[in-house]
Amino acid sequence: MKETSPPAGSKTARKDVSPSRLAGAGTIVRRAWPLAGLLALLLALAVPAALVVVPGFISPLPPAAAPSVPVWQQPPATLSARQGLTPLLDSAPVPLPSAVTAQLDTLLKPDGDGSFTGFVQDALTGNVLYDRGGSENRVPASNMKLFTAAAALRSLGPDHRFSTRVLAGTTANQVVLTGGGDVLLNAGGSAPDRVMGHAGLGTLAAATVAALQAQGTTGELTVLVDDSLFSGPALNPAWADGDVAAGEVAPLYPLALNSARYNPAVTTGPRPQDSAVTAAEAFAGQLKAAGAAAGLTVAAGVGRSTPAEAGTAGSAVLAEVQSATVGEQVDLMLQTSDNYLAEVLGRMAAAATGRPASNDGATAAVQAQLAELGIDTPTMRFADVSGLAIGNQVSARQLAEVVRAITDGTDQRLREALDGFPVAGLTGTLDARYEGAATSRGAGLVRAKTGTLNTVIALSGYVVDADGRLLVFSFIGNGLAPGAAGNRDAVDRAAAALAACGCR
């Protein structure tokens, strides 16, 4: 069983927020949301989905009538320091480790076989507040994506964009669609207000026709695709055949439509097995439509450029479209737990640091970036960078430390990942959780990356406690039987307890 996620949404504006203002609600948050209150809130504050799919620290919504609920209960996407919320104070009391331990030890219990490890730190000081086997290696599932997010933001930069280009071929009337790492392409026109589909092949085709017209090109065009940016196996042998068949991932190429899905709204089931050719076929169709009025036709079928033709020096760029920023793609990857996007971002991080854009290059690049952050990496074992492989081995402490690095502002590039953390009961892979009586006090307050495999459950993120103290945490359950699903409440209860904690 793997975690599922909602369709990709629109991008949202981000802004830098000082560490003292993390998590929106500040010291005004003093109590948890009961289930009924959360349901009422969601109804009362119904806004277009595009405005709330990405949580975090965005500009206030346009002026509107006063809300019918207290300010601190507004959805996190609308909270901003500009609204006069009381900031978090460095002087807020730090929970006592003994009190935190007394609470969490009673909650982190498996529903059957298996065991949990956990680690909690004060985000400001780094003081350890809870440590149950926090340095033990565990299978982290999709919590691996937190490491990949940090590596992509550091190596590529949050404002970097991937280019998909059309180059002039080596023969007349030949055009080469060249992948540059954007796997969120749209078959139609570019959609600048979105992350998925920010760049469109229809827009690229129209620009290609305009360039060919300017050169006086007529007649039949031949379309090739260059996917030579990536190397090594397109499918990681560490991935279970059943996971590939179920659509958890697909063979990796440096260009794809809809993160290698036939429909961005359908996140399970069959996927294109050659996303580069699938994208090239869509481009050829758009090129045929755009070229009809210009007297251009397109030959049936597409071919793959040869190694000699791929990336030919001096090839003229006829047209180009650019992806959403790396920061926006990282947020989407964390929100929806997109395995394909995570693996591509890892390979692009590898290429940016001079490594082969392969699985081995990606795992090495991510570990190198973590080491530069000061995270202890020799004990880590990476089989992939999405967390789908059961061979990954990391600790709860390492996960909590990367969350702390994201929140503390020391490396401003990492702050771009803050919007990507799902919000309990509201967004991303946490949108349908924290609804029961045992966890509802964490709804709207806990912000964390989920992770689920058949016998694995993980949750790593951050929360502001009842006294206004920012805490980072990681909880990992392994060897769970009858399975991960029955143990989800354990990690949710633990995170909710931190949200409500004074713990002194």
Stockholm file with secondary structure:
# STOCKHOLM 1.0

chainA/1-504         MKETSPPAGSKTARKDVSPSRLAGAGTIVRRAWPLAGLLALLLALAVPAALVVVPGFISPLPPAAAPSVPVWQQPPATLSARQGLTPLLDSAPVPLPSAVTAQLDTLLKPDGDGSFTGFVQDALTGNVLYDRGGSENRVPASNMKLFTAAAALRSLGPDHRFSTRVLAGTTANQVVLTGGGDVLLNAGGSAPDRVMGHAGLGTLAAATVAALQAQGTTGELTVLVDDSLFSGPALNPAWADGDVAAGEVAPLYPLALNSARYNPAVTTGPRPQDSAVTAAEAFAGQLKAAGAAAGLTVAAGVGRSTPAEAGTAGSAVLAEVQSATVGEQVDLMLQTSDNYLAEVLGRMAAAATGRPASNDGATAAVQAQLAELGIDTPTMRFADVSGLAIGNQVSARQLAEVVRAITDGTDQRLREALDGFPVAGLTGTLDARYEGAATSRGAGLVRAKTGTLNTVIALSGYVVDADGRLLVFSFIGNGLAPGAAGNRDAVDRAAAALAACGCR
#=GR chainA/1-504 SS CCCCCCCCCBCCCCCCCCGGGTTSSGGGCCSCCCHHHHHHHHHHTCCCGGGTSSCSSCCCCCCCSCCSSCGGGSCGGGCCGGGTCCCCCTTSCCCCHHHHHHHHHHHCCCSSEEEEEEEEEETTTCCEEEEESTTSCBCCGGGHHHHHHHHHHHHHCTTCCCEEEEEECSSTTEEEEECCSCCCBBSSSCCTTBSTTSSBHHHHHHHHHHHHHHHTCCEEEEEEEECTTCCSCSSCTTSCHHHHHTTSCCCCCSCCBTTTCSSTTCCSSCCCSCHHHHHHHHHHHHHHHHHGGGTEEECSSCEECCTTTTTCTTCCEEEEEECCCHHHHHHHHHHHTCHHHHHHHHHHHHHHTTSCSSHHHHHHHHHHHHHHTTCCCTTCBCSCSSSCSTTCBBCHHHHHHHHHHHHHCSSGGGGGGGGGSCBTTTSGGGTTCSCSTTTGGGTTTCEEEEEEETTEEEEEEEEECTTSCEEEEEEEEEEEESCSGGGHHHHHHHHHHHHTCCCC
#=GC SS_cons         CCCCCCCCCBCCCCCCCCGGGTTSSGGGCCSCCCHHHHHHHHHHTCCCGGGTSSCSSCCCCCCCSCCSSCGGGSCGGGCCGGGTCCCCCTTSCCCCHHHHHHHHHHHCCCSSEEEEEEEEEETTTCCEEEEESTTSCBCCGGGHHHHHHHHHHHHHCTTCCCEEEEEECSSTTEEEEECCSCCCBBSSSCCTTBSTTSSBHHHHHHHHHHHHHHHTCCEEEEEEEECTTCCSCSSCTTSCHHHHHTTSCCCCCSCCBTTTCSSTTCCSSCCCSCHHHHHHHHHHHHHHHHHGGGTEEECSSCEECCTTTTTCTTCCEEEEEECCCHHHHHHHHHHHTCHHHHHHHHHHHHHHTTSCSSHHHHHHHHHHHHHHTTCCCTTCBCSCSSSCSTTCBBCHHHHHHHHHHHHHCSSGGGGGGGGGSCBTTTSGGGTTCSCSTTTGGGTTTCEEEEEEETTEEEEEEEEECTTSCEEEEEEEEEEEESCSGGGHHHHHHHHHHHHTCCCC
//
